[in-house]
Amino acid sequence: MAPVPPHPPIPPTGATRDGDSTLPADIPVRNAQYTEQIREYYQQAAECAQQADAQMDSKVKHQFLVLMRLWLLLANHFKFKS
């Protein structure tokens, strides 16, 4: 079985113009629809990372890491779209 790769860093959170600290600091707040979706995608990625860290089975851990990467890809897609 291949070793489980380390998960990529989840972007740091920071205060945005509306005072929300759950979004990465570099996400513009100009589009509320995308902002809410991006917030949810990063939250999902963080939850997958936590689940991966809690797993003892390397196959299950790997699946959570794959899901986390997919959530981050989706967040990045919307981040650049907004």
Residue frames as qw, qx, qy, qz and C-alpha x, y, z in Angstrom:
[[0.000, 0.890, 0.457, 0.000, 0.00, 0.00, 0.00],
 [0.378, 0.552, -0.032, 0.743, 1.26, 3.47, -0.87],
 [0.296, -0.286, -0.502, 0.761, 2.05, 5.80, 2.02],
 [0.021, 0.868, 0.496, -0.015, -0.56, 8.41, 2.83],
 [0.397, 0.415, -0.001, 0.818, 0.71, 11.78, 1.59],
 [0.154, -0.364, -0.466, 0.791, 0.59, 14.69, 4.01],
 [0.203, 0.796, 0.566, 0.071, -2.43, 16.88, 3.53],
 [0.335, 0.459, 0.082, 0.819, -1.88, 20.31, 2.00],
 [0.120, -0.211, -0.468, 0.850, -2.20, 23.30, 4.26],
 [0.031, 0.776, 0.621, 0.105, -5.65, 24.77, 4.67],
 [0.233, 0.575, 0.012, 0.784, -5.43, 28.51, 4.03],
 [0.233, -0.204, -0.580, 0.753, -5.18, 30.58, 7.19],
 [0.065, -0.801, -0.575, -0.155, -8.23, 32.44, 8.30],
 [0.278, -0.079, -0.151, 0.945, -8.28, 36.15, 8.88],
 [0.189, 0.626, 0.460, -0.601, -10.68, 39.00, 9.33],
 [0.312, 0.427, 0.584, 0.616, -12.49, 40.13, 6.21],
 [0.031, -0.280, -0.073, -0.957, -14.14, 43.45, 5.53],
 [0.587, -0.477, -0.312, -0.575, -17.38, 42.27, 7.12],
 [0.384, -0.569, 0.551, -0.474, -15.59, 41.03, 10.23],
 [0.978, -0.031, 0.010, -0.204, -16.05, 37.33, 9.43],
 [0.165, -0.695, 0.699, 0.042, -12.98, 35.35, 10.47],
 [0.821, 0.012, 0.567, -0.074, -14.01, 32.00, 8.98],
 [0.743, 0.663, 0.061, 0.061, -12.76, 32.84, 5.48],
 [0.726, -0.034, 0.082, 0.682, -9.15, 32.89, 4.34],
 [0.168, -0.692, -0.106, 0.694, -7.87, 36.45, 4.53],
 [0.117, -0.283, 0.505, 0.807, -7.28, 36.82, 0.78],
 [0.150, 0.487, 0.818, 0.266, -10.86, 36.10, -0.35],
 [0.081, -0.145, -0.074, -0.983, -12.59, 39.25, -1.52],
 [0.182, 0.369, 0.758, -0.507, -15.96, 39.95, 0.06],
 [0.232, 0.245, -0.244, -0.909, -17.40, 41.56, -3.09],
 [0.579, -0.028, -0.595, -0.557, -19.60, 38.62, -4.04],
 [0.535, -0.309, 0.541, -0.571, -21.72, 37.31, -1.16],
 [0.940, 0.133, -0.039, -0.312, -22.99, 34.25, -3.07],
 [0.750, 0.400, -0.477, 0.224, -19.50, 32.95, -3.82],
 [0.037, -0.553, 0.595, -0.582, -18.23, 34.00, -0.40],
 [0.749, -0.244, 0.365, -0.496, -20.78, 31.79, 1.36],
 [0.960, 0.229, -0.139, -0.079, -20.01, 28.84, -0.92],
 [0.500, 0.555, -0.539, 0.389, -16.26, 29.25, -0.44],
 [0.348, -0.501, 0.542, -0.577, -16.72, 29.42, 3.33],
 [0.910, -0.078, 0.211, -0.348, -18.64, 26.13, 3.24],
 [0.862, 0.400, -0.296, 0.097, -16.03, 24.43, 1.02],
 [0.239, 0.569, -0.612, 0.495, -13.17, 25.40, 3.34],
 [0.595, -0.365, 0.461, -0.549, -15.20, 24.21, 6.33],
 [0.975, 0.114, -0.002, -0.192, -15.79, 20.85, 4.63],
 [0.654, 0.521, -0.466, 0.290, -12.06, 20.57, 3.87],
 [0.116, -0.548, 0.601, -0.570, -11.20, 21.30, 7.51],
 [0.810, -0.197, 0.322, -0.449, -13.66, 18.66, 8.70],
 [0.934, 0.295, -0.202, -0.002, -12.15, 16.09, 6.32],
 [0.372, 0.583, -0.574, 0.439, -8.66, 16.91, 7.64],
 [0.441, -0.433, 0.543, -0.568, -9.87, 16.39, 11.21],
 [0.944, 0.019, 0.133, -0.301, -11.51, 13.10, 10.27],
 [0.770, 0.472, -0.398, 0.160, -8.33, 11.95, 8.49],
 [0.082, 0.576, -0.630, 0.514, -6.23, 12.72, 11.56],
 [0.635, -0.293, 0.466, -0.542, -8.61, 10.67, 13.72],
 [0.931, 0.196, -0.159, -0.263, -8.45, 7.53, 11.56],
 [0.587, -0.490, 0.638, 0.090, -6.36, 4.48, 12.36],
 [0.766, 0.306, 0.535, 0.182, -7.05, 2.70, 9.06],
 [0.261, -0.396, 0.367, 0.800, -4.71, 4.14, 6.41],
 [0.147, 0.347, 0.742, 0.554, -7.21, 3.49, 3.59],
 [0.117, -0.830, -0.545, 0.028, -9.93, 5.44, 5.36],
 [0.327, -0.691, 0.022, 0.644, -7.43, 8.19, 6.25],
 [0.286, -0.081, 0.564, 0.771, -6.41, 8.40, 2.59],
 [0.060, 0.598, 0.711, 0.365, -10.03, 8.73, 1.48],
 [0.202, -0.876, -0.334, 0.283, -10.61, 11.63, 3.86],
 [0.338, -0.523, 0.272, 0.734, -7.45, 13.31, 2.55],
 [0.224, 0.234, 0.690, 0.647, -8.67, 12.87, -1.04],
 [0.063, -0.792, -0.597, -0.110, -12.02, 14.41, -0.07],
 [0.314, -0.772, -0.100, 0.543, -10.23, 17.29, 1.63],
 [0.314, -0.234, 0.469, 0.792, -8.19, 18.01, -1.49],
 [0.112, 0.491, 0.717, 0.483, -11.35, 17.98, -3.60],
 [0.176, -0.869, -0.432, 0.163, -13.03, 20.49, -1.28],
 [0.340, -0.632, 0.148, 0.680, -9.93, 22.72, -1.48],
 [0.277, 0.083, 0.631, 0.720, -9.92, 22.49, -5.27],
 [0.007, -0.709, -0.657, -0.255, -13.57, 23.47, -5.35],
 [0.282, -0.842, -0.224, 0.402, -12.94, 26.38, -2.97],
 [0.355, -0.404, 0.353, 0.765, -10.04, 27.60, -5.07],
 [0.216, 0.384, 0.696, 0.567, -12.14, 27.39, -8.23],
 [0.111, -0.849, -0.503, -0.117, -14.82, 29.62, -6.71],
 [0.424, -0.692, -0.041, 0.583, -12.25, 31.87, -5.06],
 [0.294, -0.206, 0.449, 0.818, -10.75, 32.77, -8.42],
 [0.080, 0.529, 0.717, 0.446, -14.17, 32.95, -10.06],
 [0.198, -0.852, -0.449, 0.181, -15.39, 35.57, -7.59]]
